[in-house]
Amino acid sequence: MIIVDKALAARAAEGRPVRVGIVGAGVMSKAVTRQIRRKAPGMQVVAIANRRIEPAIEAFEAAGYGAPVVCDTKAAITRAIESGRPAVTLNHIALAQADGIDVIVEATGAFEHAAQAVSAAIEAGKHVVLVNAELDGTVGPILKVKADRAGVCYTAADGDQPGVQMNLVRHVQGMGMRVVLCGNIKGLQDRYRTPETQRAFAEKWGLKPYMVTSFADGSKISFEQTVIANGMGMRVAKRGMVGPDFSSGDVTRPLVRIEESLPLLGPHIDPNGPGIVDYVVGASPGPGIFVYAIEDDPQDRKHLAYMKMGDGPYYCFYVPYHLCHLEVPSSIARAALFRDATLAPLGAPSVGVITGAKRDLKAGEEIDPVGGFMTYGMCENADTIEAEGLLPIGLAEGCRLKRDIAKDAVIGVADVEFPADRLIDRLYREQAAMFGMRVAAE
């Protein structure tokens, strides 16, 4: 990964920057645009699509690109790029199809809208970098199949926890150890948080209340850990993961070190199995990520003990941060220049995110978006999702309940009526058929 800087420097010297189109103009998209403009020589954002044009214009102007051209077609976007002017558009499909773009970054956190853009980008022969664990954790495996067939790179982004975990996995595997747990470090977990309880925090940081709620209620971390699980072929030890909680509310008490999670997580690890994904709450160093790995060689264990890593058999490695938009350009460069995915599904999904009821739900109610007032997401093993016919939360928004659902009960595919003619549902059905899964959205 260190070679990326020199490869980008060469592209800058040649006057051939990696050309980036971004879908979405929220906080993350604006930050990525600014980072590329100011600190990523050899790379250039050339177009942004958003459902409202003003934030897309603001993204370019705030980053120092100057005033963009407002476009409404593939041809208009292509002409703007050829003229050296950045383009903004309401038409995410046209951006995905436009000439003069090497990589599409999907940064909306949406499902249907994102599925349309990513599918169009793959069909147009463009590499795809996802800052969207929600889409990846729902239909990532089939999108990876389509990308492989098209000869393009499909990848999650560095800076997001799944990508940072995979970087650490590759580092540890490079030392010859076998990773048996991939973990995420959280500061809060409360399934019953709502956009109302999170509104003040969202306003403080300029974020959307639903997005912030998905961070707090466990939905976001469930998607993140599903993405790394599917990239490693790992499973979860139990529905919702184990999730040891070390938070106490006592700010004077020293934080528990992540290494101290082993007594609680270790018993759930099968040293001969595929490994598991999980998380902890209230441990240091947060908000980072960690892995547990096994070293079987006695001599290497002796060396690890000398280097203060403990006696084994499990060894803890961690990164004390994930730097979001600061690290996304690395994944863009790896995809465009080396076709090296930061993280992508191995094949069939091994884990998915199912739908739990945040409150008592009534027949006839339409399910609101992830991070809302009605549902929360939980990790579950794919074979269990299949056997029990459980509803992926990535398909839940807009579905209408056929029956009452009690608080904390899980919702099944048979419990809902799906909206008509959604791409996300078709992709999920195609994914199920591709990998021999019996459960598919009807």
N, C-alpha and C positions, 0 to 999 in steps of 0.2 A: 504493500500500500504506500510505502514511502516513495516509490517511483512516480507516483501521480504528479507530484510537484514539478519534477523535471519534464515530464511529458507535457504538462500544461504550459510550462515556460517555453518549450519548443513550439507549441502551437501559437503562442503569443508572438514569438519572434518571427514566425512565418506569416503572421497576419491571418491565420485560419482558426479563429476561436470556435470552441464547441458551442453550438447555437441551441439555446434552451427556450422552450415554450412552457409556460406554467398555467395550469388550470386551477383557478381560485385566486382571490386577492385579499385574503384575510391576513391576520397577524403573521402567520408563518410564511405565507407567500411573499408578503412585503419584506420580511426580514431576509428571506433567501435572495430576493431580487437585489436588495441593498448589499448583502454579503458578496454576491457575485460581481456586482459593479465595482465595489471598492477594494475587494481583497482576493479575487480569484482571477488573476491574469490568465489569458488563454480560454476564457469562457465568457459568454455574453447572453443575457436574456433578451430575446428578440420579440416575444409576443406573450400576452397574458389574456386569458379568457375568464370572465366572471359574470355572474347573473345580474350584477349592477355595474355599469361602466365606470362610475366615478371612482370606486376603490382601485380599479385597475389602472386608471390614469394616475391616481395618487401614488401607486406603487412605483411607477416609472419616474415620476417627477421627484419623489422623495429620495430615490436612490441616485439621482443625478443624471439620468438618461435624457432628460428634456421631455418636451411634449410629445406624446405618441400620436399615431394616426388611428382614428376610430374606423374599424372595418367590420363588414358584415358577411363577407364571403371568403372562401378559400383563396380565390384569385386576388382579392383585395389585400388579404394578409400577406400573400406571397409577394405582391408588388411592393408593399411597405418594407418588407424585409430586404428585398433586392435593392431598394433605394437607400438603405441604411437607417431607416426610421423604425423605432419600435412600434408594434401594433397592439391595439387592444380591441377586444370583441366580446359580444354577448354569446357568440356562436362557438361553443366548446368543441363541437364536431369539426367545424371548419378549421379551427386552430390545430386540432390533432391531424388533419389531413394536409395542411399547408406545406408547400415546399420551402426549403431554407431552414428547417428545424431538424436538429439531430436527436434531441432528447425531449420527451414530454415529462414534466414533473406534475403529478396529481397531488394537490395539497388542500382538498376541500373537506375531507372527513365525511363526505356524503357516500351514498350507495348507488342509487340509480344514475344520477348525474355523472358520477365518477366512472361507473361501469361503461357508460356510453363513450366517454372521452378516451378511456384506456383501450377499449375494444377498437375504436376508430384509429387510435395511434398505432396499435399493433398491426392492423390491416394496412396502414399506410407505410409500414416498414420503419417505424421509429422506436428507439429504445424508450423504456418506461421506468421512471423512478417514482415510487409511491411514498409520499408522506401521508399515508392513509391506511393505517393498520386495520380500520374497519372493513374496507373493501377487500384487502388482502386476506383477512381472517375469515371472510365469507366465501369468496370465489377465487382466491389467489391460485389454487392448484390448476383450475381450468384455464385461467389467464396465462399461467406459465406454459401450459401445453400449447396454447395458441401462439405465444411469443416464440417458443422453440421452433414451431412449424414455420413461422415467418422469418426466422433467422435473426431475431432481435433479442436484446437483453431485457429481462423483466426483473426488477429488484426492489426490495424495501430500501429505505434510506438510512445511511449512517446518521448519527445524531439522535434518532429515535431509539428507544430502548432495545427493540429487537435487533436492529442493525448493530448497535454497540455490543450487545451480547454475542452476536455472531463473530464480530471482529475478535473478541476475547476468546471465543471458542477456537478460532483458527490459530490464534497465538498459542494457546495451551496445547492444542493438538500438534502444533509444530514442534513442541518440546517433547512429544511422544507420549503424552498422557491422554487418558480417555475421559471425556466429559460425561458426567452422569446426571447433572442437574444444571439447568439454566434459570437464574433467578433475577427478580426485579425488586428494588427497594422503594417502598412507598412511605409517605408521611401520614396518610389518612385512608381509612376504608370504612364506609358507612352506606350500606345498600339503600337506605331510605332517604338519602339526600335528594333534593329537588332543585329545579331552576330557581325557586324562590329562596331556599336556604343558601344558595351559592351566588345569588345576584350581586351582593356587595363585593365579593372577591372578583367576580367576572368584570364588574365595572372598574375596579381598581387597576386591572391589568389589560383592559381593552379587549376582553374575550367574550364569547357568547355564553350565556348562562347554561344552555344545554350542553355545550362542550365541557365546561367546567364541571358540571354535574356528572358527566360520564367519567371524569377523572376520579371523582369522590365516591361514586356508587359501585365501583368495581368493573364497570363495563369496559372502560378503556384498557385497563391492565389485562382484562380477559382477552381482548383482541390482540394486545401486544404479545402476550405469552402464547396465544394460539399461533401467531406468525412464526415465532422462534420454534415452537413445537413442530410445526409443519415443515420448517426448514431443516430440522434435525431428526425427524421421525420419532420424536418423544411423545410421552403421554402425560396425563395428570394423575396424581395419586388418588384423588377423590374429586367429586363434583365441586366446583368452585375453588379448587386447590386447597392446600393446608393453611397457608397464610398466617404464620406465627405473628402475633401482635405484641410488640415490646413497648408500645407507647403507653405513657403513664399520665401525661399532662403535667408532670412535675419538671419544670424547666431547670431546676437545680440539680437534678439527678443526671449523672453521666449517661450518654446513650450506650445501649448495648452494641457491641461490635458485631459485624455481620458473621464473623467466624463462630459466634456463640449461638447461631441458629442451627448448627449441626445436630445437637441433641434432639431437636424437635423435627428437623427435616430428614436426618439420616435414616431413621427407622422406616421411612417411606421409600427409600431408594433400594431398588433391586440391583446389586452390583453387576449382575449378568443380564440385566434387561436393557431396553432401549433408552432408559433415562427418563426423567420427568422435568416438567417446568413448574415453577412455583413463585412465591413472592414472600416478603416479610414487610411488616409495618413498624416504623419507628426505630429502625436500626441505623447505625453509622457504618460506612459513609453514604448518606443519602443526599440527593436522589440518584444514586448510582445503580449499577447492576453487578451481578456476581455469578460465578459458576463454581460447582464442586467437581473435582476430577479425581480419578484413581490412578495411582502409580503402582504397578505390580512388581517392578524390579527391586529387589532388596538393596542393591548397591545404590540405586538412585534414591531410594527412600532415606538411606543414610545421608546422602548428600543434601536432600531436602531438609532433613532434621538439622544438619549443620547450618543451613541457610535460614533457620528460624521459621520454617514452614510447618513444623509439627511432625508427629510420628506417623501420620497416615492412618488408615489407607486413603482417607479423603483429604484433599487439599483445597483450600478456598482461594480463589483469585477474584479480584474485583476491580472495577473502574469506578471512581468516586463521583462521576458526573456523566451526564449525557447532554451534549451542547447543541442539540436541535439544529437550527438553521446554520450554525457555524460549520457543521460537519457535512451537511447535505451536498455541497459542491464536490466533495471527495467521491460520493457515490455516483454523481453525474459523470465525473471524469472516468471512473472505473468502468461504467457501463459503455460510454461512448468510445473510449480509447482502447480498452482491453476486453470488452464484453465480459467483465468480471462482476458478477452479481454480489453485492454486499450480503444479501440474504434473499433466498427464493425457495418456494416449496420444492421438496424432494420428489413428490409424486402425489399419491392419494393423501387426502387430509388425514392426519392422525388425531387432531383435536379440533373442536369447533366451539362457538359461543352460543349458548342456548338462552332462552328467555324466561326470566323469573318475574313474578308479579310483585310490584312494589307496594301495592295496596289491594284490597278486594276489588276485583274488576267485574263488570256486569256485561251480560250478553248484549250485543248491539253496539258496544263502545268501539271506536276506532283507535288503534294503538298509536300513540304519539312517538316522536323520534327518540332514538337512543339518548340517554341522559335527561329524560323527561320526568313526568309525574307518575307513569304507569308501570314501567318495567326496568329491570336491571339485567346485565349480562353476566353469565357464569361460564367458565371453561368446563367442557365435558369431552370425554373420549369419543371419537367419531363412531366407533362401533356401538356405543351406548346410544348416541343420538339416532343412529340408524335403527337399532332394535326397538327403541321406545317411541320413535316417530316424533322427536322433539323439534320445536320451531327454532331455527337459527334467528338470533335477534337482528342479524343483518337483513332479514326479510320481513321483520315484524311491522315496521312502520307502515301505516296505511291499511293494515289488515283489520278486518272487523270480526269481533269475537262472536262465536256461535253459542257460547254458554258462559255462565258465571265461572270465574277463576278466583280461588281464595288467595289471600296474601301469602306470598312466598311459595306458592305452587308453581310448577313449571308448566309452560304452555306448549301444547303439541300442534303439529301441522294440522291435525284433524279438528282442532278447536277454533280455526279461523277461516274466513273467506279472504282470498287474496285479491288485491286490485287487478284489474285487467291489463294484460299486455305490458308487463314490465321486463326489461332486459335482465335485471338482476335475478329474477325468478327463472328465466330461461337459462341463464348461465349456471345457476345452481342445479337445475335439472340436468343440463349437459354434463356438469361435473359429476353428478351422481351416476349418470350412465357411463361416463368415461371410466370411472373407477369401481364399477360394479356395486354401487350402493343402492339399496332398495328404497330408501327414503328420499323423496324429492318433492319440492313444492308443486302443488297442483293449481 
